[in-house]
Amino acid sequence: MIRFIMSAGTMTRPVFFTGLCLVFTLMTCISSPCIAGEPGPASEVPVLAEAGSFSSPAAGSGLVVTDARGKEVTLSGVPHRIVITGKASFMVVDAVYLFPAVWSRVVGLNKEGMGTGGQGMDAFLAAIDPGYASKTTLGREAGPEQIAAAKPDVVLMKKASTENLGRSLEEIGIPVVCVDFETPEQYDRDLAILGCLLGQETRAKEIAKLIHARLARIENKLAVIDEAKKPKVLLLYYSSRDGSIAYNVPPKSWIQTLLVKMAGGRPLWDGIELGQGWTKVGFEQIAAWDPDQVFIVSYFDEYGKVMKDLLADERWQALRAVKSNKIWIFPRDLISWDQPDPRWVLGLEWLASKIHPDLFPGVDMKAEVIGFFRDFYDVDADAVKKGILPALHGDL
């Protein structure tokens, strides 16, 4: 069990489905992306190490992993030295840290992307991993030479980076495994990939079961809702980074949109044409939507000021949601709960309790936070109370 004390920080980045069970297939039903030992029939190969243990592969043994690209990647064995890099790598880093037994094997990562761009990820990882400070820091635009200097057995990255950086690494003989962790559906697939790669298949299934248990609990409560009676919900990313306030909605495929649907709401922006990223919308459009409920995501602005400024605006005061006191700031601890970080399961529970409070009476989100960090990161309750709960912001 890990014990730590951390100071509050800030974080970003952000991903359709109807019904949780349609998309989330239990890990026991997912075909393994892993072949351990010499390539050959799966029935003839040895089983990987159980969670919490690691041993060097036997001489001549090998490991074949089918990654998120559907590509088979061959390694000499379970990797000792892991580098995580590329665009939005903080999502991959935080997923790998769900496997405490392998933290020491992560030798290099893009720490520069864990600060401002990664909100409070750097502070979080430094607090739970005693060896974090000793890991090789890769620059934002780290190239093959810098990565190769860390002598990785494998490099983990998202699909967006595999076309250029990934291909360059493979050309010089460094294996690249792609995972994305962008959507809830991808979590099942990518956890299985990591379980295979890291020799942690038991732990990967354990994490998936933890997620599914929480989802089943939420889905069971929402099963009584009539589709026509779901409230009209607007989720906006509030930004003032360029000196002016901007309101943005997420693409249909992003996790923010999916969370609203999974929590029993109707995302008002779902029927309009959007770009590949956050799309700016004017207040005229917001007023035309006149949502029943509004949820504000703010990665870099102080929460209290955001709400104060919104409620002081006469235009906002005229909205149905504001008049009925149904406008909330999406919570975060060191990292916002609306993103494709493992904390999205906390964000979903919180969102469902706000959209349908009658179905979730007496939800204690602080208790949920304590349970989450205990189960997912092996952080004990006292450490969460000291290091995580003081960093909580938003309308809990």
MILUM-523839 format. One line per 3 residues: number of its first residue (from 1); their letters; for each residue z, x, y of C-alpha. Coordinates in steps of 0.25 Angstrom, whole numbers, always signed. Each point is the difference from the previous one (the first is absolute). Layout:
<pts>
NUM) a) Z/X/Y | ...
</pts>
This chain:
<pts>
1) mir) +0/+0/+0 | -4/+6/+14 | +9/+0/+11
4) fim) -4/+3/+14 | +2/-3/+15 | -12/-1/+10
7) sag) -3/-3/+14 | -8/-12/+4 | -15/+3/+3
10) tmt) -13/-8/+2 | -15/-3/-9 | -16/-5/-3
13) rpv) -11/-4/-8 | -4/-11/-6 | -12/-16/-17
16) fft) -8/-31/-18 | +4/-5/-9 | +5/-14/-4
19) glc) +13/+0/-7 | +8/+12/-4 | -3/-1/-15
22) lvf) -15/+0/+2 | +0/+14/+5 | +12/+7/-5
25) tlm) -2/+3/-15 | +13/+5/-6 | -1/+15/-3
28) tci) +2/-3/-15 | -14/-7/+1 | -7/+11/+7
31) ssp) -8/+10/-8 | +5/+14/+2 | -8/+10/+9
34) cia) +5/+11/-8 | -4/+9/-12 | +10/+11/-3
37) gep) -4/+12/-9 | -13/+4/-4 | -11/-11/+4
40) gpa) -2/-9/-12 | +4/-14/-5 | +12/-5/+7
43) sev) +7/-3/-13 | +0/+15/-4 | +6/+6/+13
46) pvl) +14/+3/+3 | +9/-9/+9 | +3/+6/+14
49) aea) +15/+3/+3 | +9/-11/+4 | +5/-2/+14
52) gsf) +10/+10/+5 | -5/+11/-9 | -11/+11/+1
55) ssp) -5/+10/-9 | -12/+10/+0 | -12/-5/-8
58) aag) -2/+7/-13 | -10/+11/-1 | -14/-6/+0
61) sgl) +5/-14/+3 | -7/-8/+12 | +1/-13/+8
64) vvt) -11/-9/+4 | +3/-10/+11 | -9/-11/+5
67) dar) +3/-2/+15 | -2/-11/+10 | -15/+4/+1
70) gke) -2/-3/-15 | -2/+15/-1 | +6/+8/-12
73) vtl) +7/+12/+5 | +3/+11/-10 | +12/+9/+2
76) sgv) +6/+11/-9 | +13/-8/-1 | +11/-8/+8
79) phr) -1/+7/+14 | +11/+10/+4 | -5/+1/+15
82) ivi) -5/-12/+7 | -6/-1/+14 | -1/-13/+8
85) tgk) -10/+0/+11 | -11/-8/+7 | -1/-12/+9
88) asf) +12/-10/+0 | +7/+9/-11 | +13/-5/+4
91) mvv) -2/-12/-9 | -3/+9/-12 | +12/+9/+3
94) dav) +10/-12/+1 | -6/-5/-13 | +2/+13/-7
97) ylf) +15/+1/+5 | +2/-13/-8 | +1/+11/-12
100) pav) +12/+8/+4 | -2/+9/-13 | -12/+6/+6
103) wsr) +4/+3/+15 | +1/+15/-3 | -14/+0/-5
106) vvg) -6/-4/+14 | -3/+13/+6 | -8/-4/+12
109) lnk) -3/-12/+9 | -5/-4/+14 | +14/+0/+7
112) egm) -7/-1/+13 | -5/-14/-4 | +15/-4/-3
115) gtg) +5/+0/+14 | -6/-8/+11 | -11/-5/-8
118) gqg) +9/-2/-13 | +11/-7/+8 | +13/+5/-6
121) mda) -6/+5/-13 | +3/+15/+3 | +15/-3/+2
124) fla) +1/-9/-12 | -6/+10/-9 | +8/+12/+5
127) aid) +13/-9/-2 | -2/-3/-14 | -7/+12/-5
130) pgy) +9/+13/+1 | -13/+8/-2 | -9/-7/+10
133) ask) +2/+11/+11 | -6/+11/-9 | -13/-7/-3
136) ttl) -13/+5/+5 | -4/-7/+13 | -15/-3/+1
139) gre) -7/-3/+13 | -6/-13/+3 | -14/+5/-3
142) agp) +4/+10/-11 | -12/+5/-7 | -3/+5/-14
145) eqi) +5/+14/+3 | +13/-4/+6 | +3/-9/-12
148) aaa) -5/+10/-10 | +11/+10/+6 | +11/-10/-5
151) kpd) -6/+3/-15 | +0/-15/-4 | -2/-5/-14
154) vvl) -5/-13/+6 | -2/-6/+14 | +3/-14/+2
157) mkk) -7/-8/+11 | -5/-14/+4 | -15/-4/-3
160) ast) -3/+2/+15 | +1/+15/-1 | -7/+2/-14
163) enl) -14/+0/+5 | +2/+12/+9 | +13/+8/-2
166) grs) +1/-5/-14 | -14/+5/-4 | +2/+13/+6
169) lee) +13/+3/-8 | -7/-4/-13 | -11/+9/+3
172) igi) +10/+12/+0 | +6/-5/-12 | +13/-7/+5
175) pvv) +2/-14/-7 | +1/-12/+9 | +6/-13/-4
178) cvd) -2/-12/+9 | +10/-11/+2 | +0/-10/+12
181) fet) +12/-9/+0 | -6/-9/+10 | +2/-14/-6
184) peq) +10/-6/-9 | -10/-1/-11 | -3/+15/+1
187) ydr) +15/+3/-1 | -1/-4/-15 | -12/+9/-2
190) dla) +5/+12/+8 | +14/+0/-6 | -7/+1/-14
193) ilg) -8/+11/+5 | +12/+8/+6 | +8/-3/-13
196) cll) -11/+6/-8 | -3/+12/+9 | +15/+4/+2
199) gqe) +5/-3/-14 | +8/-11/+5 | -6/-13/-7
202) tra) +13/-6/-3 | +5/+1/+14 | -14/-5/+5
205) kei) +2/-13/-8 | +15/-1/+4 | -5/+0/+15
208) akl) -11/-10/-3 | +11/-9/-7 | +9/+1/+12
211) iha) -11/-5/+9 | -5/-11/-9 | +15/-5/-1
214) rla) +1/-1/+15 | -14/-7/+1 | +3/-10/-11
217) rie) +13/-4/+7 | -8/-3/+13 | -12/-7/-7
220) nkl) +10/-9/-7 | +6/-5/+12 | -14/-2/+7
223) avi) -6/-7/-11 | +5/-14/+6 | -8/+2/+13
226) dea) -12/-9/+2 | -12/+9/+5 | -3/-10/+12
229) kkp) +15/+1/+5 | +0/+15/+1 | +3/+4/+14
232) kvl) -11/+7/+9 | +4/+14/+1 | -4/+11/+10
235) lly) +4/+15/-3 | -3/+9/+12 | +1/+15/+1
238) yss) +5/+3/+14 | -4/+13/+6 | +2/+6/+14
241) rdg) -5/+14/-4 | -11/+1/+10 | +8/-5/+12
244) sia) -4/-15/-2 | +5/-10/-9 | -9/-4/-12
247) ynv) +1/-10/-11 | -7/+2/-13 | -2/-7/-13
250) ppk) -2/+7/-14 | -13/-1/-8 | +0/-11/-11
253) swi) +2/+10/-11 | +12/+8/+6 | +14/-2/-5
256) qtl) +5/-7/+12 | -10/-11/-2 | +4/-1/-15
259) lvk) +14/+0/+3 | -1/-12/+9 | -8/-7/-11
262) mag) +10/+4/-11 | +12/-5/+9 | -6/-14/+1
265) grp) -7/+1/+13 | -14/-3/+5 | -5/+12/+8
268) lwd) -7/-5/+12 | -10/+12/+1 | -4/-1/-14
271) gie) -13/-8/+3 | -6/+9/+11 | -8/+12/-1
274) lgq) +8/+13/+1 | -2/+15/+1 | +4/+10/-10
277) gwt) +13/+2/+7 | +10/-7/+9 | -9/-9/+9
280) kvg) +5/-3/+14 | +1/-14/+5 | +2/-6/+14
283) feq) +11/-9/+3 | -11/-12/+2 | -2/+1/-15
286) iaa) +15/+1/-3 | +2/-13/+9 | -12/-7/-7
289) wdp) +6/+3/-14 | +14/-5/+6 | +7/+4/-13
292) dqv) +12/-6/-6 | +7/+13/-3 | -3/+14/+6
295) fiv) +4/+14/-6 | -1/+12/+8 | -2/+14/-6
298) syf) +3/+12/+9 | -1/+14/-5 | +3/+8/+12
301) dey) +6/-9/+11 | +15/-3/+1 | +2/-14/-7
304) gkv) +10/-6/+11 | -10/+3/+11 | -12/-6/-7
307) mkd) +7/-13/-2 | +6/+0/+14 | -14/+2/+6
310) lla) -6/-10/-9 | +10/-11/+3 | -1/+3/+15
313) der) -15/-3/+0 | -2/-15/+4 | -13/+0/-8
316) wqa) +8/+3/-13 | +11/-10/+4 | -11/-11/-1
319) lra) -2/+3/-14 | +5/-9/-11 | +6/+11/-8
322) vks) +8/+5/+12 | +4/-14/+4 | +6/-2/-14
325) nki) +6/+14/+0 | -8/+4/-12 | -5/+14/+5
328) wif) +6/+12/-7 | -2/+15/+0 | -3/+6/-14
331) prd) +11/+9/-5 | +0/+14/-3 | +10/+11/-4
334) lis) -6/+13/+2 | -13/-6/-4 | -6/-14/+3
337) wdq) +0/-10/-11 | -13/-6/+2 | -8/+12/-5
340) pdp) -5/+5/-14 | +13/+8/-2 | +9/-4/-11
343) rwv) +8/-7/+11 | -11/-11/+0 | +9/-7/-11
346) lgl) +11/-1/+10 | -10/-5/+11 | -5/-11/-9
349) ewl) +14/-5/-3 | +4/+0/+14 | -13/-7/+5
352) ask) +1/-11/-11 | +14/-3/+5 | -4/-1/+14
355) ihp) -13/-9/-3 | +8/-9/-10 | +15/+2/+4
358) dlf) +3/-13/-8 | -4/+6/-13 | +7/+13/+3
361) pgv) +14/-4/+5 | +10/+11/+2 | -9/+12/-2
364) dmk) +8/+13/+3 | -11/+10/+3 | +10/+11/+2
367) aev) +5/-2/-15 | -15/+0/-4 | -2/+13/+8
370) igf) +12/+7/-8 | -6/-5/-13 | -14/+4/+3
373) frd) +4/+15/+3 | +9/+0/-12 | -11/-5/-9
376) fyd) -12/+7/+6 | +5/+13/+5 | +13/+2/-7
379) vda) +8/+0/+13 | +14/-5/-2 | +6/-11/+8
382) dav) +9/+9/+9 | -12/+8/+4 | -8/-12/+4
385) kkg) +11/-6/+8 | +1/+13/+8 | -14/+5/+1
388) ilp) -9/-12/-2 | +7/-13/+6 | +3/+6/+13
391) alh) -15/+3/+2 | -4/-15/-3 | -7/-7/+11
394) gdl) -6/-13/+2 | +4/-15/-2 | +8/+1/-13
</pts>
